[in-house]
Amino acid sequence: MTEKSEYLIELTGMRKAFPGVLATDNVDLKIRRGEVHALLGENGAGKSTLVKMIYGILKPDAGEIRFNGETVDIKNPAHARELGVAMVFQHFSLFDSLTVVENISLGMDQKSDMKTLATKITDVSERYGLPLDPHRHVYTLSVGERQRIEIIRCLLQEPKLLIMDEPTSVLTPQEVDKLFITLRRLGEEGLAILYISHKLDEIKALCDDATILRLGKKVGGVSVAEESTGSLAAMMMGEELKEFKQAAKVTVGDIRLEAKDLNMIASDPLGISLKNINLEVRAGEVVGIAGVAGNGQDELLTALNGEHRNNNPESIYIEGKASANLNPNQRRELGMASVPEKRLGHGAMPDMNLIDNAFLTAYDRLGFIKSGLIDYAKTRKFAKEVIRDFNVKTPRANVPAASLSGGNLQKFIIGREFKQKPSILVVSQPTWGVDAGAAQTIREAIREMASQGAAVLVISQDLDELMEISDRIGAICGGVLSKFYPIEEIIIEKMGLLMAGVELEDGVQNVA
Amino acid sequence: MDILIAAILTIITAATPLLFAALGELVTEKSGVLNLGVEGMMIMGAIIGFVAVHHTGSASVAIIASMVAGAFMASIFAILVLKFHARQVPTGLALTIFGLGLSALIGQSMIGVAYTGIPKIAIPGLASIPVIGNILFNQDGLVYLSILMVIVVYWFMNKTRAGLILRAVGDSHDAAHAMGYSVVKIRFMAILFGGAMAGVGGAYLSLAYSPLWVEGMTAGRGWIALALVVFASWKVGRVLLGAYLFGGITILQLHAQALGIGIPSQVMSMLPYLATILVLVFISRDKTKIKLNSPASLGKPFHESR
């Protein structure tokens, strides 16, 4: 290949407007061959719009894209792939009812028969430590496994530029390390990588240069080595990121939520069954459960919040009452609130507006029903309070939940539950796909709940987050829950072992 | 023995129109579009096929005309649903009502007109096998075509890249669009195919099953075809099985009457529809199967901007 330019790809003056919003305004971006380039910015900063223009999904209103020094007009994703651009999306473009190999085949431009492709998939998955059975149906796979499909699909294209949108949010620390080794090796082989992330420490560990966007404008182009996570965050957010302050430890009180030998056969034949789950959460503490996606987290959450009931009422105690046979509303009456992982369609009704969504879980505890009718004035006031106090960015309260970005909707759902002042709170993946500022708000709110005396259980795949907010921590693997350890006594590598289902022998200290 | 052979022969004729219509609807639904206008497309196929054979005398011309008629009806649906984003369910219902009315109008002069029925084609050699030869290999061309279409549709859906893309569009139109596949174009083709197949299914009724024109002669077969697709959990092989099962039940009522079984004929005529309801209840109990085969985007409107 003739290399006319120092850069593989150069964007100049990229501009894209949507009705009412200027998504990107005069943005420049340059990536060299073999460079891992970070694209930083909060939700709504214009990162997605920018990469969609590179990938040919959106047409820029103005601006020039030069690839290998030559001006190109990227017409569609197929054209982008032809040029050598591959992309791992944050929201996976996968077909649930098709198999892994069929999915990958659809994303490939050079056609090959399924058998050859399956072999190639197995090769790549082994080489890069991304285990994946090509013949499984996608709907049986966890979030983490689904992401592997996307990554493998891209690698099979032998791209020149790989765009990765928040790729590590669903991986264990060991998997992240492996992925980084893979990415660095790909970089050495000459592949340019555009790495989009909110996790500043990852960018510090992996990236060479960074471009920082805020509100659609480029606010910085820096060499990562010369910056600290603090200075990167400051550029991204336009203000110094407040250091997370551990709320003053309150004395731990009575047991609020308890599971005793809880067994649940998965209702979905392809789900994970829970085996002998024992846990207790006391007033005033945050208990964290780590684990790789698809190890029984959903099943545990739905068993605890009453979506799936157990015939033996004594397998779950809520506020000392045998409750495993109670439905979600009865459990809510006892003081339990829960926030599921999936926001649209589980945590909120996509097509209903925020006021109606606020009503649905809060009407009973907050008395939104007056003589059999919905008290809209009161519900609206509550929804507006949630929007204000949790800094939900939305034009009005009566917009459909689906129109909010993932992070904003999550803030709304969390706020809705928190403001009901539950005595027990079960949260799954509180900050997945949420930008750094909002994630910090949510984490602080979780600590605040505990310090006000609530018992909080957080199920998360983000280990850093759990290490930061939990008092005690354990892990779930294959539907089996590990022992719990005080946060002071455990380090992140040991957590990796717990997440892989290895029980630590003789306490924590003795494990080398 | 003679009754049995007669029964089998009539089962085949009763099953064939269902098989055509259901195969077409299966392809349409696999692309993510629910077209409830099958009944309307079938009856238009029936009348146009009959008119064509009356004027030209050629069964082949009549069959092609019925396909065009069905596809034409389907194209109305496709334009409304894909271009103007009309809701699929009411649009499909309107298509059925429209088809029933229009066919009655066109068919006014055809009432009482006789036709001998499309010719049977004996397959040399095979047709002379005792007993089964006459049953299986001395049928009209459309019966053979229906079986051929089962194979073609199966092969297309499961073995070709185009079929894979079609299934992908039905599973998640947003993801398919993001990958650069033209959702609208693929769905348009699938809807047209569904219409053409429903048209032939209808023509089978007016050209072979009972070769004459009667207003509303499809008599709810379009709805049974729709139910068949769910019954088959969107699998081609099971559509074949289901069509013959339902064909059998339809025929059972006739023969039960002939044998003097003392059940009121109205109850017997209910049987296919009753069986449809029971089967649908039974089928929807198995969540995994539904999840695996049903097109996830079925009935959802697609907007390119989202």
Contacts between the chains, C-beta under 8 A, distances in Angstrom:
chain1	res1	chain2	res2	distance
A	56	B	180	7.8
A	57	B	178	6.6
A	76	B	180	5.0
A	77	B	178	7.1
A	77	B	179	6.3
A	77	B	180	4.2
A	78	B	180	4.6
A	89	B	178	7.4
A	92	B	175	7.9
A	93	B	172	7.6
A	93	B	174	7.6
A	93	B	175	3.9
A	93	B	178	4.6
A	93	B	179	6.1
A	94	B	172	7.4
A	94	B	175	6.2
A	95	B	167	7.5
A	95	B	168	4.9
A	95	B	171	4.0
A	95	B	172	5.3
A	95	B	175	6.1
A	95	B	176	7.7
A	96	B	171	6.1
A	96	B	172	7.1
A	96	B	291	7.9
A	96	B	296	5.9
A	97	B	167	7.3
A	97	B	171	4.9
A	97	B	291	7.4
A	97	B	292	6.0
A	97	B	293	6.9
A	97	B	294	7.6
A	97	B	295	7.4
A	97	B	296	6.4
A	98	B	164	7.5
A	98	B	167	6.5
A	98	B	168	6.4
A	98	B	171	6.3
A	102	B	164	5.8
A	102	B	168	7.8
A	105	B	161	7.5
A	105	B	164	6.7
A	106	B	164	6.4
A	106	B	165	6.6
A	106	B	168	5.3
A	106	B	176	7.7
A	106	B	179	6.1
A	106	B	181	7.8
A	107	B	179	5.7
A	111	B	161	6.3
A	137	B	292	6.5
A	139	B	291	6.3
A	139	B	292	7.5
A	268	B	287	7.5
A	268	B	288	7.5
A	269	B	288	5.4
A	270	B	288	7.1
